[in-house]
Amino acid sequence: MDISFKQVNYIYQPNSPFEYQALKNLTFSIKSGSYVAIIGHTGSGKSTLIQHLNGLLRPVEGEVQVGEFHLKAGEKTENIKELRRRVGVVFQYPEHQLFEETIEKDIAFGPANFGISQEDIKQRIPEVMEAVNLSSDLLQRSPFDLSGGQMRRVAIAGILAMEPEVLVLDEPTAGLDPKGQQEIMDMFAELHQRKGLTTVLVTHSMEDALKYADHVIILENGQKYIEGKPADIFVKKQELEKVQLDTPEIIQFIQDFQAKFGSDIIYRNQSIEQLAKELTKILAEGDQDG
């Protein structure tokens, strides 16, 4: 599903002493099937932005379009429930929303609430359990008997069971250890590719944005600060520093290497191992020339 924001403004508690403008003339577009990272410090407007994607919030001015759904100030959106089924949002700590007595019932709750038949739900549950790398043998267990990482996967499975076309990830690795963080992010990357999802990742991790996203939008004080391909954006050290963002470690390392040895290295989403081999080769060739 294509997504577009056109001159969107959003104000919390307007005409009160607590009035706060969270989004300011925000315009951008996301192509269907892309993986976009939204980056910015606390207060930059990230959370407000993603709540517009499924109609939890509506623009005070401007227009949000998600596929065929239009969100405008003062206008009712037709079939808002269908929009919310097609846009799955994984909020921070989604495991806090688990409440049923078994994993199977928890996964089934969301789809049933959206009117999906019990027959279809039964077919989907083994598929989504496999998608989140959990054994179907766990289905009759209480979700509260699982580890924190497993509970998060159950919560994600409940969202996937609604078969969304857009997957919104709000700091999905919060609270997980480094191994769990990588496993969750790799899982989302695989789901994005296999299901052809449009994925919107809200993150503080520049490394995750660089590794997984094909487009980055940086927000500052409710406005779009800069956007583009991650490899193009993250080399702009001065621009990033102006909004208190750091260059990803691997990009900084490449820049330091270039400055010291005068060799041009292009970041192509290489792994650390691949990059190490390239650098070793460059250094070896330099020794031979010397």
N, C-alpha and C positions, 0 to 999 in steps of 0.2 A: 504494500500500500504506500503510495506517495504521501508525503507529509509536507505541509507548507504553513509558515507563519507569515502574515502580511501586516506589518505595522501594528503589532500587538502591544497593547498596554494593559497592565493589570495593577490595580490598587487595592491593598488591604485596608479595610475600615475607612472608606472614603468619608470626607466631610466630618471627621472626628479628630480629636487631639492626637489620636494614634495612627493617623493616615500614613501609609507607607507605599510608595510605588515600587513594586518588585520587578516589573518588566517595563521597558521603555522603548517603544517604537521598534520592536524586535521583528526582524525579517530574515528568513532563511528557508531553505527547502531541503528535504531528504528524499532521495530516490528510493523507490521500492527495491527491496533486496539488498540495500546497503547496510553497512555497520558503522554507526556514527557515535563518536564519543563526545559528550558534553562535559566541559571542564570549567572550573572556576572555584574561587574560595567561598566559604560560608557567606551567604548574603548576596551572592552574585546572581541569583534567580534560577538556579538549576531545578530545585524542587518545585517551584511555581511553574516552570516550563513544562515539566513532565506531567503535572496534574491537569494541564490543558489537553494532553494527548488522548485521554479517555473521558473527557467531559466532567471531571471532578471540579474543575474551575473553568470559567468562560471569560473571554477577553472583556475588559471594560471598553476597549476600543480595538478596532482591527478585526482580523479574521484568522481562524485556524481551520485548516482543511486536512482531514485524515481520510484518504481514499475518497469515497463519495459523501462523507459526512462533513458538514459545515458547522462551525461554532462561531457565532457572532453575538455581540452584546444585545440583549433584549429580544433575541429570537430563539424560539424553541427548536431544538435539534430533533429531527425525526429519528425514532428508533434508537435512542441513546443507549438502551440496554444491549443492542447488537454491537454498537461501537465498543462498549466495555468488554464484550466477549472477544472481539477481534483484536483488541489491544490489551495484552497481558502485562501487568505491572508487577515486577518483583521488587517490593519495597525492602528497605533495610530490615534485617532480622525478620524475614518472613515466617520463621518458625514460631514466632510469638503469636501467630494467628491460628496455629493448630489447636484443635479443641475436641475432636471426635475421639471415641474410645478405640478405634482401630485405624490403621494407616489407610486401608481400603475405603472406609467411610469418609475420611478426611479428603482424600483425593476426589471422591465422587461428589462431595458437597457443592463445589463450585459449578461443575457442569450441570448438575441437577437443578441448581438455582437459576440457570440460564435456559432451562427447558429442554435440555438434551435427554433423550430417552435412556432408560436404564439399560436397554440392550446395547446401545452405542457406548455408554459409559463402561460397561463390562468389557467391551472390546478394546477400549482405549487404555484402561488401567495397566494391563501388562506391557503395552507399548511405551507408556510414559515411565513406568518403573525401569524398563530397560534403558530408556533415554537418559535417565538421571543416574544410571549405574547402581541400581538397587535390585536385590533379588526379590522376585514375587513371593518367595517363601516368607517374607516379612509382613505380608498384607494383613494378617489377622493379629499382629502385635500392636500394642499401644505405641503411638509415635513418641511418647514420653519415655519409652524404654531405650530410645536410640541415642547415639552421640549427637552433639550439636550439629556437626556437618551432615549427618544422615537426616536429622530433622529438617534442615534447610532443603535438602534434596526432595523430601516428601512434600514440603510446601511448594517447591518449584514444580513438582509433578502435578499438583493440583491445578496450577496455572496452565501447564502444557496440555492437560486433559481437555481444556476448552478449545484447543487447536487455534490459538491466536495467530494472526498474520503479522502483527507487530509485537515485539518483545522489548519491554522497557526495563532496564536493570538499574536500580538505584543503589549504588555502592554495594553490589551483591556479595563482595568478599569480606564485608565488615565483621570483625570479631573472629575470623578464622586464622589458623596458623598458616605459615607460608606454603606448606604442602597443600593444605585444604584450599587456599586461595587459587593456586595454580590449577588444581583439579577442577574447581568450579568454573574458572575462566575457560579452560580447555573444553569443558563440557558445553558451555554456551557457544563457543566458536564452532564446535562440531554440529550442534543443533542449527545454528545460523546457516551453515553450508548445506546440511542435509535437507532441511525443510524450506530453504529459500526465504527465511524470515527477513523482515526489516528490523534491525536491532539498534536500540538506542541505549547507550551505556553512559550513566552518570558516574563519574569517578574522580577521586583525588590522585589516582595513580597514573602518572605520566607514562610509566613503563607499560601498563596495561593498554592505555590508549594507543601507544606506538605499536605494540605487538599485535593487537587484535582489530583495531578500527581501520577503515579505509578513508574516513573523513573525520575531522575534528572541528568542533565549534567551541571557542573559548568565550565565556561570558565575564563581564565586569560591571558591577553595579546595575544589573538588569538589562544591559545592552550587549549586543554582539561586538566583541572586541576584535576578533580575527577568526578566520576559518580557512580550511584547506586540507591537503593531504598531510598526514602526520609527519612524514619525513621532511616535508617542506616547512611545516610550522615549527617543529621542535629544534631546528637549527637556528632559529631567530632568538638568540640568547637575550639580547637587549630588550626586545619586545616582551618576552616572557618575564624578565625581571621586573618590568614596569608594573606587572599585575601580580607580583610575588609568586611566580611559578618557576620551578626549576627545570633545567634541561634534563631529559632522561639520561640515566647514567651511561648507557651505551653510546648515545650521541655525543655526550661530553667526552667520553674516552676517545672516540674517533677524532673529534676536534683537537684534543690534546696531542694525539699521535701525529696528526697532520702538521700541527704547529712545530712539533719537535723534529720530525723526520722529513717534512716537506713532501709527503706522499699523499696522493689523492685517493681516498677510499669512499665509495658510495654506499650508504646504508640501503640495503635491499631486504630488510626484515630477516637478516641472517641470525642464526643462533650464536650464542657465545662461542661454541665450538667451531662453527664455520668461520666466524670472524677471527678467532685465534689462528686458524690455518692460513687465512689471507695475510695476516700481519706477519706471521712467521716466514711466509714466502717472500714478502716485501723486504724484510730485514735480511734474509739470506741472499737475495739478489743484490742488496746494497753492499753486503760484505764482499761479494764476488767482484762487483764493480770497483770496490776500493782496492 
